[in-house]
Structure formats: C-alpha cells, structure tokens
C-alpha cells in the first residue's frame, strides 16, 4: 500500500459568524504520520473532517496526489476514518464491522475473509477468538483496535484518526500508539492523527502541525518544534516551557535546560525553591525569582534541593530561544 | 420510612382497584353492576358473536396499524436530522401537540375536516390519529435517530453511498427506536377516544367508541348490560397488555443480544 500526499490549500471554514479554520495551508507527506496538535476548539477536527469530505470547506481546496477532491463525496475518497467515539456498528459482530467496507465494495467472499483476518491480526486481535464477538462484549482498547482494523482493511489512501485513544488508560494508550506506528510502517499508509495531547503527538508523529484559533502556527518534526518553537504558544503547548519577557519579544527556556547552582552560565539569578514534586526518575522543581516562578526538571540522582532552599539558577545562551510573540 | 411504604401501597391500590373491580364484574352472572350472582363466562361468549364488537375491533386495528406505520415512516427522516441547531428547533416545534389538550386538537381537526368538506370515516380518523402520532413517533425515535445518523457517516467513510448507509446501518441501528415508535403510536391510536369521536363519521366505530356508546345507554340490550360492557372493556385492556408485553419481550431479548446502544 502506498499512501497519497494530501495537500490542503487556503482552507477556511465558517459556521455562521464563527471561523473554525482561517486560511489553512498544509502539505501532508505520503506514507508518514502527521499530527494535528492543538487545544480543543482550535479547528483540528474540522480540518480532518474536511480532508475526509465529511464537511465542505467554506473556501479553499483539498488535493490527494495533486488531484482536486474538494467536491468528492467521502465514500469516493478511499479514506479510513477512526472516530473519536469509534462509531462501531452495534448490530454487527467484529467480523462484519471490519468487513463492512469490503462488502460495499463487493469484494468476493473468500477475499473478504482473508483481508478481515489480516486486518484483525495487524491490530493484534486473534481472529479465531474475536471475529464472532459482539461489539459490546469488547473492552475499550479492543473496540479501538476493531475501529482501526475496520478503517485499514480497505487499504485507504489516507488514514484519518480523530483522538482515537482519548478515553483509554495511559498504558493501553502507549501500547496502541506503538502499534499504530508499526501498522503505519508495515502498510505505508499516509496517516493524519488529531490530538490535543502533546505526549501522544511526540510519541507517534513524523511531523507535527501545531494549531490554535483556526490557524497552523508551526509545522515540523517533533524535535524541531520542541527545540525551535516559533511562538510562546507553541513553546508552552508542546512540552513544558518557561516563557519570560525579553529583548525582541519573549525568551523561551525549557525546564530541563535550567541549571541549579551552575559553575558556568550566561545568565544567573538568585532564587528560592518553592516546591519539589517527585516524578519517578525526575524531579519537577519550582523556583521563585523576583516573584516569578521558573519551572525546572532534573534527574533525581544526586539532586538534593528542598522547599525553602536558597539557590542560584541560570542557563546558557545557546539553550535560550527568542520568539516574537 | 414505614409510612412511605404504606403510602406507596395505597397509591398502587388506588390505581388498580377500579380496573380490578371492573374485571371481576365482567365475570358476574348478573345483569347489573354491584350484585354478585356467581361466576360466568357468558359475557365473553356473547362477545364472540357480537358483530358490532368485531367490526369495531377490525376498525381499531386497521386505523392503529396504518397510523403507526405512516407516522413512524414520516418521523424517521426528521429524527435523523443530525445538525444540532436545526434539530433543536424541530424538537421544540414537535413537542407542543403532546401538551395541547386533546379536546382542542380534536375540535380543530373536526373544524378543518368540515371546512375542507372531507368525508368523515376511516380516512378522516386515520388522518387525525396520524397527525398527532407523528409527534410521539418522533419522541420515541429521536434517541436512536442521532446514533443512526452518526453511524451512517461512519459507513460513508467506509465507502457506502447515502442509500446503502441508510439501509445497512441507519435502519438496523434505529430498529429499537422504530419498534418503540410503532408500539407507542399503535397504542395511542388503539386506545384513542376523543379524536376518534370528533373525526369519525356515522357508522364508523372503534372499540373505545363502542364502549362509550354502550356505557352511556346501559341496560337496553343484552350487549349493553353492565357486565357485558365490563367484558368488552376488559378485552380492550387485555389487547393493550398483550401488545405492551410483546414489546417488552422484544426489548429484553434485544438488549440481551446486543447490549445497550
């Protein structure tokens, strides 16, 4: 399976007087996982639905491999869509849920069986155990896998996922994220993944588009966006960040780059330790400098600070990022 | 707490005592209500040969079945409307018929039918019943309607066109609501008295109308003796209970098989 390149150009979407998307242009590379990351209401789900053809844009075009699909019905776009609430069919068992897209394509019965079993195997559900199960007999994580298998079995040109793991436990979520990455590698599908969770975005993406207020603020690999945020919003939304007023706008310093009692630093302040929170291997420390809280993250080994301690904190100029807003 | 328990028992008793008394007297071997002359089935035997009652039952059934099917079919597309704002307006417009006094609706219907010169009979009664049944069908359908519409969208992402999505997903998923709507509207129509009275023509009687006709002139013929009326009314109750029971059994079996939607 070879994924398509999705290109959205100048997409604006208005609902009455509210603007959900405001002139969004984005190139989604083929056979990669691209994440639309942003707070709720930023327009990320709307953009996903426009790519799927479930909502028409007010303005702008959608292209699959250069072909204009803006006015194409969703059933003709050859997409796979995993809904936030899964939208599994309660009147059909697992097999028939997964087979649905093949049946409407009139795939011969033997082939249907082969491909449904392939898709169930791919998502880690043993067909002999699960094929005949009813949807309501499955756990949340299993239902999630059925939803992904159902979307994948038709070998979609692009797989669209709308916060598919939002309601799952942390551990199951981590496992499914890894599985999604493996499935993407094995199938070569183009995947567009929508989430408001920065950790999911970091774990799964080749490329991240950070969105806010109907606009895309920054696009890049997780490392690029983390190391070189282009605005204070991106810096604070993607990872933890200290954003301080500075020359030409704001300076951004990541908590793990803040030094405590440094031998050498370009900037140094006197500070009081306000709070120390134990986070497994890491300590989350809050230090007060001139009435402002600076967040610091340090490995726990060897670090002996406690609330009330008077320390010096500082950082190297190379770890500071200046953003205009 | 004990007081509350007795209060609840008393409340239930008040609900059922009149009906139980009526059922008891339908087995009374006497012509008059209130004197017990021993057990008999003769009023029920009499009903078996009561051509008026059979014809009224047939009319009731025809009107109730047709009205249930037509009103449910009309309500399905409205209940499937997915867009929230519009749906709110539709819901707001559909509920009033449920709270408007039935007598006003009945009079309004009658006046309209007379104004239009519409012949009064089966069709006018059917129109009257269906007009208000649409509201009840909508109410019964709207919880599953949203699900049906949502899942139809999922079907379309899987390659189904609108029609296939409706047929293969929306209809089966909405089936509990469709059955509920059919059951509710059937019952509303089958037991309706006021609207039928105002929209029927001479010679077209339904079971409730027949009960009324006989109950207001008791004792003139064997068919209108009080225990005979009690037997007729009891039959009406039994039919209603049988339908409600069938629906409950369906619902229990469905939720065992499929889980709650």
Contacts between the chains, C-beta under 8 A, distances in Angstrom:
chain1	res1	chain2	res2	distance
A	52	B	157	6.1
A	54	B	153	6.2
A	54	B	156	7.8
A	54	B	157	7.2
A	73	B	156	7.4
A	73	B	161	7.4
A	74	B	153	7.9
A	74	B	156	4.8
A	74	B	157	5.4
A	75	B	156	4.9
A	75	B	157	7.4
A	75	B	158	7.6
A	75	B	159	4.9
A	75	B	160	5.9
A	75	B	161	5.5
A	78	B	159	7.6
A	79	B	157	5.9
A	80	B	157	7.2
A	80	B	158	7.9
A	81	B	154	7.2
A	81	B	157	3.9
A	83	B	154	6.2
A	85	B	150	7.7
A	87	B	150	6.0
A	87	B	151	5.5
A	87	B	153	7.3
A	87	B	154	3.7
A	88	B	154	8.0
A	89	B	151	6.1
A	89	B	154	7.6
A	89	B	155	7.8
A	89	B	169	6.1
A	89	B	173	6.9
A	90	B	173	6.5
A	90	B	258	5.9
A	90	B	259	7.0
A	90	B	261	5.7
A	91	B	172	4.5
A	91	B	173	5.7
A	91	B	175	7.6
A	91	B	258	6.6
A	100	B	155	6.9
A	100	B	158	5.3
A	100	B	160	7.6
A	100	B	168	7.8
A	101	B	158	3.7
A	101	B	159	5.1
A	104	B	155	7.8
A	104	B	158	6.6
A	104	B	159	4.8
A	104	B	160	4.5
A	104	B	164	5.8
A	104	B	168	7.7
A	105	B	159	5.7
A	134	B	257	7.7
A	134	B	258	6.7
A	134	B	259	6.8
A	135	B	259	7.6
A	136	B	258	6.7
A	136	B	259	2.9
A	136	B	260	7.5
A	137	B	259	7.6
A	150	B	158	6.9
A	151	B	157	7.6
A	151	B	158	7.6
A	154	B	158	6.6
A	154	B	159	6.4
